[in-house]
Amino acid sequence: MRTHEAARLKEPVAPKLPPKLARAAYPEDEPADDSVHLSLHYGAFDLVGLDVEAVEFERCRFDETRLAGTTFRRTGLADVAFKGCDLANLRMFDSRMFGVAIEDCRLTGLSLTDCGFRDVLFRDCRADLTSFRFSRFKNVVFRGCNLAEANFQGADLRGARFEDCRLTGAQFSAAHMHGTRIANCDLYGVNGIQSFEGAIVNTTDAQGLLHALTAAMGITIED
């Protein structure tokens, strides 16, 4: 039992980055349609408002990079680290992330629709009003994130964990959550409570589900 438990709770595989990365240069390393970016370090670049398709990033680091309002379609990220970046209102469609760490980033309004995530860590991010609709999660951890009013409608969250997160008002309608783990999170006012069937929630968090559960059942609680 302990071995099985440890396997389920393993950490996402960290990005595999070379000891030294070439410093990205402008404009040759700016993302463009069908471009490939390998072993690059993006610093405080301003890549705001781009609209590109079929871009690949592999073994890259982004530090304080601004990608707010940018749109990526059919994009792949493998072994990529984001730290202190502005990804607010970034939109990604039909894209993939493997071995990615996103830490201390601003993600407000981020939209990742119909995307695939494997071995991804979101840590200490402001991620309110984000959307992960119809996306698939395998060994993904949200840790210490503000996910207030996030939208996980139709998402496959069976390989996801939420730890020390704010999930107030989050939407989980039609999500697949059998085996999803939730620990030390604020769940007040979550929507789609029926989707929590099979989720693993600790005792303290379960109390936060009371309002949503009683509302779904048409129960009125009086003082």
N, C-alpha and C positions, 0 to 999 in steps of 0.2 A: 504493500500500500504506500509506504513512504517513497519508494523508488518511482512509482507511478505519479505520485503527487509532485515530486521534484521535477519530473519530466514535463508535466503540464505547466509548471510555474517557472520554467527556464526563461532567462533574460533574452530579449532579441539579440541576434548576432550583431555586434558593433560593425560599423563601416570599416572595411579593410583599406586603409589609406597608406600610400608609400611614405617613407620618412621625409622626403622632400617633394614638394609640389611646385611645378612651374607657375609663376605668377601670371594670371590672366591679363591680357592686354585688350584695350579698346581701339578699334572696333572689331578686330579679327576674331576675338573670342566671344563676341556677342551672339546669343542664340539666334539662329535663323532656320528656316525650313530645311529639314533633312540634314541638319548639322550634327556633328559628333564632337564631344568635348571630353578629353581624357586627361586625368592627373593634373588638374588645374586648381589653383587657389584664387577664388574670387573674393576680393576685399570689399571695400565700401563702394561698389559699383552701383550705378543708378540704371536699372533695367526695367523701369516702370512702363507699363502700358503696351508691352510687346504682344503680338498675336502670331504665334508660330506653331508649326506642325511637324511631327516626326523628329523631335530632337532627342539626343541621347547624352546623358551625363554619366560618366563612370569614374570612380575614384577621385571625386572632386570635393572641395571644401568651400563653403560660403560663410564668410564672417562679416556681419553687419551689411549684407547686400540688400538692396531694395528691389523687390520684385512685385511691389503692390500693383494690383490691377492688371497684371500680365495674364495672358491666356496661352495654355499649352494643350495641344491635342495630340493624342497617340505618342506621348513622351515616356521615356524610360529613364529611371534613376537607379543606379546600382552602386553601392558603397559610396554614399554621399552624406556629408555632414553639414547641417545648417546651425549656426550659432549667432544669436542676437540679430536675426534678419527681420525685415519687414515684408511679410507675405500677405498682408491684409488684402482681401478681395482678389487674391490670386485664384484663377480658375484652371482646373485640369480636367480633361475629359478622356475616358478610355485610355488611361495611362497606368504605369506600373512603378512601384517603389520596392526595392529589395536591399536590405542592409542599410537602412537610412536612419539617421538620428537628427531630430529637430528639437533644439533646446533653446530656451529663453527667447523665443521668437514671437512676434506679433502676427496672429493668424486671424484676427477679426474679419468675418465675412468670407473667409476662405471657402472655396467650393471645389470638392474633389468628387466628381460624379462618375459612377460606373468605373471605378479604379480598383486595382489590386494591390494589396500591401502584404509584404512578408518580411518579418524581422525588422519592424519599424518601431522606434521609440519617440514618443512625443513627451517632452519633459519641461515643466515650468513655463508653459506657453499660455498666452492670452488667446483663447480659441473660442470666444463667444460668437454666436451667430454663424458658426461654420456649418458646412453641409457635406456629409459623406454618403449621400443617397445612393443606394444600390451598389455600394462598394463591398469588397471582400477582404476580410482581415485574417491573417494567419500569423500567430505569435507576434502580436502588436500590443504595446503597452502605452496607455495614456497615464502619465504620472504628474501630479501636482498641477494640473491644467484647469483653467477656467473655461468650461464647456457649456456655459449657460446658454440655453435656447439653441443648442446644436441640433442638427437634423441628421438622424441615422435611419431615416425611413427606408425600408426594404433592404437594409444592409445585412450582410452575413457577418455577424459579430461573434461567431462561435469560437474564434481564435483570438479574442480581444480581452484585455484586462483594463479596468479603470481603478486607479489607486489615488486616494487623496485629491479627488477632482470635484469641482463644482458642476453639477449636472442639472441645476434647477431649470425647469421648463423645457428640458431636452425632449426631442421627438423620437420615439422608437417604434412607431407604427409599422407593422408588417416586417419588422426586423427578425432575424434568426438569432436567438440568444441562448440556445442550449449549451451550457458550459461556460458562458461568459461570466467572468469573475468581477465583482464590484466590492471594493473595500474602502471604508473611511471616506465615502463620498456624500455630498449633499444632493439628495434625490427629490427634494420638495418640488411638487408640481410637474413631475415628468409625465409625458403623454405616451399613449400606446402601451399601457401597463399589461395588456394581454400578451404582449410579445416577451415578457419576462419569464415565461414558462421555461423551466430548465436552467435559468440563470442561478449563479451561486452568489448570494448576498449575505454579508455578515449581519449579526444581530442589530447593531447600532444603525446600519443603513436601512434595514428592513422597516424600522420605525418611520423613516422618511418616505416610504412608499405608502403609508397608511392613507394619506389624503387622496392619492391617485387611485388606490384600490377601492376605497369607499365610494368615490365619485363614479368609477366605472360600474359599480354594483348598484348605484342609486341609493346608497345609504347616507342618511343625514346624521351627523354627530353633533350633539348638543352639549354645551357646558353644564 
